Amino acid sequence: MFKRYKMLIVDDHDIDREILREIFENDFDILEAADGKEGIDLIKQYEKEINIVLLDIHMPVASGIDVLEFRRTDPVFNNIPVVVITINDDTKSQMETFRLGATDFITKPFVEEIIRYRINNVLSTHQIEKVVREREKLRVKTTLDLMTGIYNKVTIEHMISNLLEINEVLCAMLIIDIDDFKQVNDIHGHLVGDRIICTVADHISNYFRKTDIVGRIGGDEFLVFMRNLPSKDFARQKAGDLADMFKYSPEITAPANVSISIGMAIADPCPCSYETLFKQADKALYHAKRGGKAQYAEYGVEKTHNRLDKNKILASLLLSTSRTVRSLIKKVNEDTQLLTIFSPGEAQYFKKEFTGKIRFFYIDISSGPDNGDALLEQALAIDWLQETLFIAICQEGNMGQYAAAIKQGAVDIFPAPIDISFAKRRIKELY
């Protein structure tokens, strides 16, 4: 049976409601309210059934303006078209109702042909907009992975395939897999597992450039395509940093602290196929897993890249939550091992392998809310780092931070933003 449209008429004049009812009762099921408050009550009761509202502006108890203000706060009512009833010369009220989201208006005295035309036009437009919205929802569902909100497998394969057909720039494909994820599900349950997948997806998305393509290709596997790379070393640095971030930041995916393995294939500036590059990255991922996990491997390079070399005698430790600071300090310490932590508590993960091997301890207080006293005290209280030379990274010109660093015994201070040439010279002098 065909379902009739439902119309709500909100008007305090009985005669006006009667006229409108006679005009539309053959086409609509009619609801009526004598003031704005009654109208709002009926909307709350029937809003999922109402298709259109005819609304008078000047009413007692609650005006049409009050009803429109309520509409702005109600997500269901906000999608129902509202046609305002006004008098011919009420331009000010008409403009106010449009500002509040009214769809159209009809004027008193009523002219049936004009009213019918306007109502039919509003409903037709609304139906078209509804179809467009539904199509957009469908497009999003078919494009994105519903759990994580990043691209799904079909979309990412299509996008990358098109780019690789005419590839004229250096690019890289990374396949990222959560290590031992089955154990996470077995121990903590699938709800925790799903939350970890979403958390990993968020961190991966935020870590790469806006021009990079990030997607989930199934289960606990993700794919990243980096295009227009400045160098191969740039891709290697990104892959290594990402693996390190998860390995030495256990709070990221608590309660189950996971690491990731990465397989990377780099493509020179020439056309190639998605399938070829994917197979190469997948083989590299296999080597990263066999090599001990929590690291990245590059296709065509035998050595896996677990960048924390336990046998290296000299290393430095950086405490910072700033991606910019971490990147600059890495460039300052190109000739030595650099370990990165995000909080003082994470230093425990390096204690066994690196006690006595840390040359400098960089402590970044540049972006803190205070002078950094509390962070410095926590960091400098770490027992196995008591004899380590510490360098403070302070906000340039922040004399409070400078004073706190000097008070705690800093051997040097690097103002942020860090000047790499300056910092390298200072490090050389300290050696």
N, C-alpha and C positions, 0 to 999 in steps of 0.2 A: 504494500500500500504506500502511495506517495506521501511523504512527510511534509506537512505544511510549515511554512515559516511562522515564527512567533514574533509579534511586535509588542513592545511596551510603550504605551503613551503616558507621559508624565505631564499633567497640566491641571492647574487648580480651577479652571473654568469647566463646568459640566457641559456646557453647550459646545465648547471647542472639542472636548473629548468625544462627544456624541457625533459631531460632524466627521471627525477623523475615523471613528469606528465604522460609520456608514460607508465611507470611501474604501476602507481596506478590509472589512470583515469577510468579504468573499475570497480574499486571497491570503489572509493571515489569521492565525489564532491571536486574539487581542488580550493583552493584560493592561490594566489601567491603574494609575496612582494619582491622587489628588494633590500631592505636594512632593517635594524632593526627598523627604524622609521616607515616605511610603515607597517612593521609587527605588531608593537604595535598598530597602528591605526586600522588595520584589527581585531586584537584581541579585542580591545575595542568595535568594532562594532558587531563582530560575536562570542564573547567568549562563549556564552551560546549554540552555535551550533557546535563549533569546537571540534573534538574528539581527534586530535593529531596534533602536530606541528613538522615539520622537520626544523631545525634551523642551518644555517651556522654560524661559529664563527667570521671569519674575513670579515667584511663588512664596507663600508663607512657610514657616517652620524651617525649610531648607530650600534654597534657590537652585536654579539650574546650574549656576556656577559652582555651588557646593557639590552637586552631583558629579560635575566634570572633575573637580578636585579629587573626589573619591575615586573616580575612574583611573586617574593617574597612578594610584597606589594599588589597584587591583589588576593583576596580570590577565585574568580572563575577560573582565569587563573592558579592559584596555584594547582588546581586539574586536570588540563589537562596535560597529559604526553608529554614531550618534548624529541625528539631524535635529538642529535647534529650531524652536518655534519663536519667531520674533515679530515685531511690528515693523512696517516698512522703513521708518526713519530711525530705527534703533541701531545706528552704525557702530556706536561705541560698544554696545553689548555684543554685536556680531564679531567684532575684532577680538574681543576678550575671549569669546568662546572658541574661535579658531586658534588662538594662542594656547588654549587649554586642550586642544586636540579634537574639537568638533569636526565632523566630516563635511557637513553641508548645513544649509538652513532653509526653512520655508517661512513665508510671511503671512500674517493676518491682514485682511480677510483671506480665507483659503480659496484658491482656485484649483478645482479638482485636477484638471489636465496637467497643470504645472507641478502640483504636488506629486501626482503619480509618476511623472517623468523624472523628477528629482530622486524619488525613492528608488525607482527601478535602476537609475543610473548609479546610485550609491551602492546598491546590492550587487550589481554587475561588476563594478570596479572592485568591490570587496572580495568577490568570488575569484576574480582574476588574481588579485594580490595573494589570496590564500593558496591558490594553485602554485604561484611562483614561490611562495614560502615553503610549500611542501616539496617542490622540486629541488629547492636549495638544500633542504634537510636530507633528501635522498642523495643528492650529489655529495654532501659531506659524509654521509654514511658509507658511500661507495668509494670515497677517496681516503678517508682517515681510518686509523685503527681505533675502534670505539673505546677500548680500555685506556689507552695512553694519550690519545689525541694527536699523535704524530702520524705520518703517512703509513698506509698499509702496504703489504707486499706488492700487490698488483700495481698500485700507483707509483711506487718508487721504482719498480722495474721499468715501467713505461717511460717515466721522466728521464731516467738515466740512459736508457737505450737511445732515446732521441738525441740526447746530448753527445753520446759517444759516436754516433753515426757521422757527425761533422766535427769531431774533436780536434781543436787546434791549440789546446793549452795543456799544461801539465796537470794531471789530476790523480786522485787516489781513491780507492775503495777500501773501507774498513768494515769487516764483519766482527761484531762484538757479542760475546757470549758470557752470560753469568756463570761463574764457576760453581760446580756442585749444586745446581739449583734444585735437583730432585730431592736432595737431602733437606733443603729448606722447606719444601712442601711436606715432606714426610715428618719432619720434627715440629714445625710451627703451623702447618695447615695451609690450605690453598688461599685463604683470605690474606694471610701475611704474605704469601708468595705473590699474589696479585698486587698488593701494595708495594712490594719491593720492585716489581716490574715497572710500575708507574713511577716510582722514585728514580730508578735508574734511567728511565726514558726522559724524565725532567732534567736530570743532571747532564745527560748527553746532549739534549736539545740546547740547553743554556751554554754548554761548553764550546760548541762549534760556531762558526760564523753564520750570519744570516743568509749568506749565499750558498752555504752547504745544505745538502739534502739529507734529512734524518728520517728514518722509518723503522718500523718493527716488521720483521719478516717472518715471525712465528715464534710462539713459546717465549723463551728467554733470550732470543737472538735479535739483534738490531743491525742495521746497516747504515753507514754514513758514506756519502759521496762528496769529496772535497774537490772542487773544480778551480781552475785558474790559480794554482799554487805558485808562490814566489820561488820555491825550491823544494827538492825532495827532503831536505833536512827539516823543513817546516812541518811536513807531514809526519816525519819520524818523531819530532818533538811533541806534536799534538798527541800522537798515539801513546807515547811513553808517559806523558804527563797525565793522560786520562787513566791509564792503568794504575799509576802511582796514587792518584787521587782516591780511588776506591780501596786500594790495598792498605793505605796508611791513614784512612779516615773512617774508622769503624762506625762512627755515629751517623753516617750518611744513611745506612739502611738498617738501623737497629729495629727490632731486636736481633735479627739475623744479619750478622756482619758479612757481607759478601764481597768478593773480588770479581774482576772481569778479565777475560782473555781476549786479545784482539789479533785478528789476522789482517794484514794490509797488503794490497797490491797497488803499485804505482804505474800509471800509464803515461807514456810519452805523448807529446802533441801530435797524434795521428789517429785516424779513425780506428775503432776496435769495437768488439761486441760486448754487450752486458754479460753474456754467458761466459765468455773467456775471462773477463776480469773477475767475475764472481768466483769461478773455479780457482783462480790463482789466490784470491783472498781467503777462500775456504781452506785451501791447502796450507796457507800460512797460519791460519787459526789452529789447524791440527797440530802444527809444530809448536805453537805457543802452549797448547794444552799438554803435549808430551814433554815440553821443556820445564814444566813445573807450575803452569798457570800463573795468574795475576801478572801478566806481562804481555808484550806484543811481539809478533814475529812478522817479518817482511818476506814476501814471496821472492825467491831467487837469492835470498841471503840465508846461509845456513845457521848463523848464530841467532838465537832468540835474544830478546832485549829486556832482561830483568836488570834494570839499570842501577840497582843497588848492589854494588860490587863489595861483598863482605871482605875480600882480601885486599882492598885498596887501603893503604895506611892512612891517607889523608882525606878528610871529608869535612863538610860544613853542614850545620843544621839551621834551618830557617823556620821561624815561627811567624806565620802571617796568614790572614784570611783574604788578603788582596791579591787578585789574579795578576794585576799589573806589577805589584811588588815582586811576586814570585817569578814572573817572567824576566824582570830586569836583574834580579839577583842571580838567576841562572846564567845570564850573559856575563855577569861580573865574575862568576866562578866557573868559567868554561874549562879550566884546566884541573879542576878538582871535583870530587863527588859532592853533590848537593842533595841533602835530605830535607823534605818539607813536611811540616806538621801544621795543623790548624788550631791546636790548643795545647797547653802544657802537658796535659795528661797523655797525649799521644807519644810523647818522648819515650815512654816505656817500651814501645815496640822496637826501638833501636838499641836499647841498653845492652843486651847480650852481645850483639855483633859489633857495636861501635864504641863501647867504653874505651877511652884512651885514644880514640882515632878521630875525634872531632876537633878540628883546628879552630873554627870560629862558630859562635852561636849568634845568629842574627835574630833580634827580637823586634818585631814591627809594632810600634805603638802609635803610628802616624794617624790612623783612622779611628782611634779610640775616643770615647766620650769625655775622658779626663786627661790627666797628665801621664797616664800609663803606669802609675805606681803599683796598682794591684796586679796588673799583668806581669810587670817586671818582678815583683816579689814572688809570684807563683813560679815563673819560669826559672828564676835564679835559685830557687829552692830545690830544684831537681838534683838529687844527690850525685849522680854519675857525671854531671856536667859542672861540678863545682870548680874544677881547675881550668875550664875552657874559657878562652878569651871571648868576651861578648861585645857585639856591635849593635847599637840601637839605631833603628830607623824611625826618625821623628818627622813630624810635619814641619816643612820649612818655615822658619820664623816663630815657631811655637816655643817660647823660652821656658815655659813650664815643663814641657816634655824634655827639652835639653837639660834642664836642671835635675829632673828626676833620673835621667840616664847617667849623668855625671855622678850623682849621689850614689847610685847603685854600682859604680865602678866600670862603666863602659870604656873600652879602650879606644873607641872611635864612635862618631855619629854620622850617619848618612841622612841628609835631608831628603824628604820626599816631595816632589818626584825625583827619583834617583838619577843622577848624571853618571852614566856607565863609565866614561873615561875617568872622571874624578874618583869613582869608587874603586876602579882597578888600580889606579895609582896608589890609593891609600892602602889597599890590600897588599900591594907589592912592598910598600914601606914597612908594614907590620910583619911580613915574612922575614 
